[in-house]
Amino acid sequence: MAKPPGVANGQLTELQRGFVVAFVRNGGNATQAAEAAGYKYERLDRAGHDALKSTAVQAAIQAEIRRALSVDLAGLALGVVRGILEDVTMEPKIRLDAAKVALDRGGYVAPKAADASSDGLRELHEMSVAELEMFLSRAKSDAANRATIIDLDAAEVIDVQQPI
């Protein structure tokens, strides 16, 4: 029997590998998976239960679920989203939700709203060059406005003796 693709092949027997694939494909029914894999127990429910006790089988099930999600179901899910987006008779709310899902999964995440309490300021490392130049210009202007100009010709100098 050839090894089913996508199943972790560590210490599993052929029966266990078949069980793992059948278990994931049928949605988690251990009895049906044991039968599909070819277990020869008098009670197939016992065979499924015994197979699930194995940590190697549990790890293989997790690996097979990840593989099924990323390979088998991802394309199917993409087709569903595409169908919703292309169906102009679909409710606008449903199409909008599908568009958001598609953009989100594609890495196009909506920008977060500015925090009202932060006065719109961001961390320096988050600013563009233009924003940094504007920030520096404002800081210089603020510093100049706070500066006190002293007319030394009009100022009175007082000599204060410090005690020794």
C-alpha positions as CSV (number, residue, x, y, z in Angstrom):
1,M,0.0,0.0,0.0
2,A,1.5,3.4,-1.0
3,K,1.9,6.0,1.7
4,P,-0.9,8.6,1.5
5,P,0.5,12.0,0.5
6,G,0.7,14.7,3.1
7,V,0.7,12.5,6.2
8,A,3.6,12.6,8.7
9,N,5.4,9.4,8.0
10,G,7.4,9.0,11.2
11,Q,6.6,5.8,13.1
12,L,3.1,5.2,11.7
13,T,2.1,1.8,10.3
14,E,0.3,1.6,6.9
15,L,-3.0,1.1,8.8
16,Q,-2.4,4.2,11.0
17,R,-1.5,6.3,7.9
18,G,-4.7,5.2,6.2
19,F,-6.6,5.9,9.4
20,V,-5.2,9.4,9.6
21,V,-6.2,10.3,6.1
22,A,-9.7,8.8,6.4
23,F,-10.2,10.5,9.8
24,V,-9.4,13.9,8.4
25,R,-11.4,13.4,5.2
26,N,-14.6,12.2,7.0
27,G,-14.6,15.0,9.5
28,G,-13.3,13.1,12.5
29,N,-15.3,9.8,12.7
30,A,-12.9,7.3,14.2
31,T,-15.1,4.3,13.5
32,Q,-15.5,5.1,9.8
33,A,-11.8,5.9,9.5
34,A,-10.8,2.6,11.0
35,E,-13.1,0.7,8.6
36,A,-11.8,2.8,5.6
37,A,-8.1,2.1,6.6
38,G,-8.7,-1.7,6.8
39,Y,-8.6,-2.4,10.5
40,K,-9.8,-5.9,11.3
41,Y,-11.2,-5.5,14.8
42,E,-14.4,-7.2,15.9
43,R,-15.5,-3.7,17.0
44,L,-14.3,-0.9,14.7
45,D,-15.2,1.7,17.2
46,R,-12.6,0.1,19.5
47,A,-10.0,0.2,16.7
48,G,-10.6,3.9,16.1
49,H,-10.4,4.6,19.8
50,D,-7.1,2.7,20.1
51,A,-5.6,4.5,17.1
52,L,-6.5,7.9,18.6
53,K,-4.5,7.0,21.8
54,S,-1.3,7.1,19.9
55,T,0.6,10.4,20.1
56,A,2.2,9.7,16.7
57,V,-1.3,9.3,15.2
58,Q,-2.5,12.5,16.9
59,A,0.5,14.4,15.5
60,A,-0.1,13.0,12.1
61,I,-3.8,14.0,12.2
62,Q,-2.7,17.6,13.0
63,A,-0.2,17.6,10.1
64,E,-2.8,16.2,7.8
65,I,-5.4,18.8,8.9
66,R,-2.8,21.6,8.1
67,R,-2.0,20.0,4.7
68,A,-5.7,19.7,3.9
69,L,-6.5,23.3,4.8
70,S,-3.6,24.7,2.9
71,V,-3.8,22.5,-0.2
72,D,-7.3,21.0,-0.6
73,L,-9.6,23.5,1.0
74,A,-7.8,26.8,0.3
75,G,-8.5,26.5,-3.4
76,L,-12.1,25.6,-2.7
77,A,-12.6,28.5,-0.3
78,L,-11.0,30.9,-2.8
79,G,-13.4,29.7,-5.4
80,V,-16.4,30.4,-3.1
81,V,-15.1,33.9,-2.3
82,R,-14.5,34.5,-6.0
83,G,-18.0,33.3,-6.9
84,I,-19.6,35.7,-4.3
85,L,-17.5,38.6,-5.6
86,E,-18.4,38.0,-9.2
87,D,-22.2,37.4,-8.5
88,V,-23.7,40.9,-9.0
89,T,-27.1,39.6,-7.9
90,M,-25.7,38.8,-4.4
91,E,-26.6,41.1,-1.5
92,P,-24.1,44.0,-1.4
93,K,-23.3,43.3,2.3
94,I,-22.3,39.7,1.5
95,R,-20.2,40.8,-1.4
96,L,-18.5,43.5,0.8
97,D,-17.7,40.9,3.4
98,A,-16.3,38.6,0.8
99,A,-14.2,41.5,-0.6
100,K,-12.9,42.2,2.9
101,V,-12.0,38.6,3.5
102,A,-10.2,38.4,0.1
103,L,-8.2,41.6,0.8
104,D,-7.4,40.5,4.3
105,R,-6.1,37.1,3.3
106,G,-4.2,38.7,0.5
107,G,-2.3,40.8,3.0
108,Y,-4.1,44.1,2.3
109,V,-5.1,45.1,5.8
110,A,-7.1,48.2,6.4
111,P,-5.1,50.9,8.3
112,K,-6.1,51.4,11.9
113,A,-7.8,54.6,12.9
114,A,-5.6,57.2,14.6
115,D,-5.9,57.1,18.3
116,A,-7.7,60.3,19.4
117,S,-5.7,60.6,22.6
118,S,-2.3,60.6,20.9
119,D,-2.9,63.9,19.0
120,G,-2.1,62.1,15.8
121,L,1.6,61.7,16.7
122,R,3.3,58.5,15.8
123,E,6.5,57.0,16.9
124,L,9.5,58.5,15.0
125,H,10.4,55.2,13.5
126,E,6.9,55.0,12.0
127,M,7.1,58.4,10.2
128,S,8.1,59.0,6.6
129,V,10.9,61.4,5.7
130,A,8.4,64.1,4.9
131,E,6.6,63.6,8.3
132,L,9.9,63.7,10.1
133,E,10.9,67.0,8.4
134,M,7.5,68.5,9.3
135,F,7.9,67.3,12.9
136,L,11.4,68.8,13.1
137,S,10.2,72.1,11.6
138,R,7.4,72.3,14.2
139,A,9.8,71.5,17.0
140,K,12.2,74.2,15.9
141,S,9.3,76.7,15.6
142,D,8.0,75.8,19.1
143,A,11.5,76.2,20.6
144,A,12.0,79.6,18.9
145,N,8.6,80.8,20.2
146,R,9.5,79.7,23.8
147,A,13.0,81.3,23.7
148,T,13.5,84.4,25.9
149,I,15.5,87.2,24.3
150,I,17.6,89.2,26.7
151,D,18.9,92.6,25.8
152,L,22.4,92.6,27.4
153,D,22.8,96.3,27.0
154,A,19.7,97.0,29.1
155,A,20.3,94.2,31.6
156,E,21.6,95.1,35.0
157,V,24.5,92.9,36.1
158,I,24.6,92.1,39.8
159,D,27.8,90.8,41.3
160,V,27.0,88.2,43.9
161,Q,29.7,87.2,46.4
162,Q,29.7,83.6,47.3
163,P,30.8,82.7,50.8
164,I,34.0,80.7,50.9
